[in-house]
Amino acid sequence: MRLRVSLLSGLLLVAPIARAQTSDDLRIIVTGFAVAANGAERDGGVSFRATSLTIGQPSIGVFSMFDCGYFSVTIPANPFKDGATGGWRVEITPIKVIDHAVTFRLRWVRAIDKGTALSPANEDVELTLKPGESRPLDTVPVPPGAKTFDGRPCAIKAASLRVSVNLPDFDRRLIGATLWLVEKMPNGTEVHQMQSVRGVPHRPIPFFFDSKPDGENRLDFLGTLVADLEQDGIGIVLETVRARADPGQTGYQGANWFRSTVHMKPNEIVEVALRQPDEKGASPGRVFSLRIQAKQLR
């Protein structure tokens, strides 16, 4: 078992080691959105996904917007849709992928713009996005008098494109982890709580331990872990919260955050120290740590 010490200062940040990711981990997606009269965006149900994250390999999508902000997308050399009032050619070229942040070159041009006085627009930019982050590309108005598929008046005022980076929608890979909350007593003995959790790579997996007495108060230990499959094992980003309950309330009097990054081989046990802060009203001399064991289940 390895021991990893985490120093506490309100919010603890341990810098992760930069690691390249595989093309199976992330997706670069351009999605069409419909913009309502109140400005709210809604996914138009049509998107283009970069065919791969192979560095230097471009992927090209051809978007057409028609009628009530509807979209279609094809790849070259397919033409724009007949009757399209808006059309874009979008090119994505991955540059690098480090620690789940994707850097890519984005080139797009609005090649069709009917029914408005807007001049053609284009952009050639380098972007870096993490999973869950997005950026708008372009917006065009829906032509006056546009109708829905069933002939009703159109309630959409504009259509837009947005690029995002996301994890796979469905990931069959499964990570299993066992965690032990350990309190080391003054006489050298240990008191343990154990729980097992499961989840998919790159997504937060929550954990909660039973409350522990702390004088007249209660201590809660909770948090999340995020697993990253590596060639020689598993990387874990572990965030643990030590919080003192507010008696008679649903919240907390105060909390401390611990954040650690550990790298372990399958079935190896790693220990992260949760050092006792100097807090008014806290029981002195209490020493807590968190042990973790993780492996890929499938």
C-alpha positions, -999 to 999 in steps of 0.1 A, spaced: 0 0 0 13 34 -9 7 65 12 -1 98 -5 -1 129 17 -25 157 8 -19 191 24 -49 211 33 -55 248 27 -93 253 23 -93 240 -12 -64 217 -21 -52 216 -56 -27 189 -67 -15 196 -103 -22 166 -125 4 151 -148 -3 160 -185 -12 128 -204 -23 123 -239 -57 107 -244 -69 82 -270 -93 90 -298 -119 68 -280 -122 91 -251 -136 123 -265 -158 137 -293 -158 170 -311 -193 178 -322 -210 206 -342 -247 209 -334 -275 229 -349 -297 248 -325 -331 265 -329 -334 299 -312 -368 308 -298 -383 343 -296 -372 346 -260 -336 338 -269 -336 303 -255 -316 277 -275 -329 242 -281 -310 213 -297 -322 210 -333 -315 172 -332 -289 173 -360 -251 173 -354 -218 165 -371 -192 146 -352 -155 147 -362 -148 112 -376 -118 108 -354 -94 127 -331 -64 117 -352 -40 146 -350 -38 166 -382 -67 147 -399 -95 171 -409 -132 163 -408 -157 183 -429 -194 187 -424 -219 205 -447 -249 221 -428 -281 233 -444 -308 253 -426 -343 254 -441 -379 263 -433 -385 268 -395 -349 265 -384 -345 229 -394 -311 214 -401 -296 187 -423 -259 177 -425 -239 158 -451 -202 154 -459 -185 165 -491 -190 162 -520 -227 162 -512 -243 196 -520 -264 218 -497 -300 209 -494 -324 222 -521 -343 253 -508 -318 259 -479 -319 295 -467 -286 291 -447 -256 269 -453 -222 263 -437 -191 243 -444 -173 234 -412 -138 218 -410 -123 205 -378 -87 194 -374 -74 180 -341 -41 194 -329 -35 178 -295 -53 162 -266 -39 166 -231 -57 158 -198 -91 157 -216 -86 192 -231 -89 191 -269 -70 217 -290 -83 218 -326 -84 242 -356 -119 252 -366 -126 266 -400 -161 275 -411 -178 296 -437 -214 306 -442 -218 298 -479 -256 303 -482 -275 332 -467 -309 339 -483 -336 361 -471 -313 384 -450 -290 413 -457 -261 398 -438 -228 395 -455 -211 361 -457 -192 352 -426 -163 329 -418 -137 321 -392 -104 303 -389 -95 299 -352 -77 275 -328 -98 264 -298 -92 244 -267 -123 228 -250 -128 204 -222 -157 179 -220 -189 198 -214 -176 231 -228 -189 246 -260 -186 277 -282 -210 293 -306 -201 296 -343 -228 315 -361 -264 326 -360 -288 335 -389 -324 346 -388 -352 324 -399 -368 340 -430 -402 358 -424 -432 336 -432 -414 303 -426 -436 274 -417 -432 242 -397 -433 207 -413 -471 206 -408 -477 241 -422 -481 260 -389 -466 294 -384 -429 292 -372 -422 302 -336 -384 301 -342 -366 333 -349 -331 321 -357 -309 291 -362 -274 287 -348 -244 264 -348 -223 255 -317 -192 234 -313 -186 213 -282 -164 186 -268 -181 157 -251 -175 122 -238 -191 92 -256 -229 91 -250 -226 54 -242 -195 39 -227 -196 2 -218 -163 3 -199 -169 0 -162 -146 10 -132 -150 -5 -98 -135 11 -67 -134 2 -30 -129 31 -5 -121 29 32 -124 59 55 -98 53 81 -95 70 115 -62 63 134 -68 63 171 -43 75 197 -35 39 208 -24 30 172 -56 11 163 -77 20 132 -114 24 127 -127 17 92 -157 24 71 -158 7 36 -179 12 6 -178 1 -31 -188 22 -60 -190 18 -98 -190 41 -128 -177 48 -163 -144 64 -170 -141 102 -170 -174 108 -152 -177 117 -115 -186 88 -92 -200 100 -59 -193 84 -25 -207 91 10 -196 77 43 -217 75 75 -214 105 99 -188 103 127 -193 120 161 -173 151 168 -181 163 203 -216 177 201 -214 178 163 -212 153 135 -186 150 108 -195 139 72 -170 126 46 -181 126 10 -168 133 -24 -163 121 -60 -137 102 -79 -130 103 -116 -112 74 -132 -89 75 -163 -77 43 -178 -40 43 -185 -17 18 -202 -2 6 -169 -31 11 -146 -57 37 -136 -55 74 -128 -78 87 -102 -88 123 -94 -102 122 -59 -121 151 -43 -130 146 -7 -151 169 15 -148 169 53 -178 188 66 -192 195 101 -230 193 102 -250 223 114 -272 209 143 -309 210 135 -302 223 100 -299 206 66 -265 223 59 -230 225 73 -212 249 97 -180 246 76 -162 223 52 -127 215 39 -119 202 5 -91 178 -3 -81 171 -40 -55 145 -50 -44 128 -82 -31 93 -78 -19 67 -103 -23 30 -93 -19 -4 -108 -49 -27 -108 -58 -39 -72 -31 -17 -57 -42 2 -25 -33 39 -22 -38 60 9 -46 97 8 -41 116 41 -69 139 53 -51 160 78 -70 175 107 -73 213 104 -71 236 134 -108 243 138 -126 258 168 -148 232 184 -132 203 166 -119 173 186 -81 176 187 -57 149 175 -81 131 151 -63 116 121 -83 106 91 -72 91 57 -89 76 27 -77 44 11 -87 34 -24 -84 4 -46 -97 5 -82 -98 -17 -113 -115 -20 -147 -144 -44 -145 -151 -45 -182 
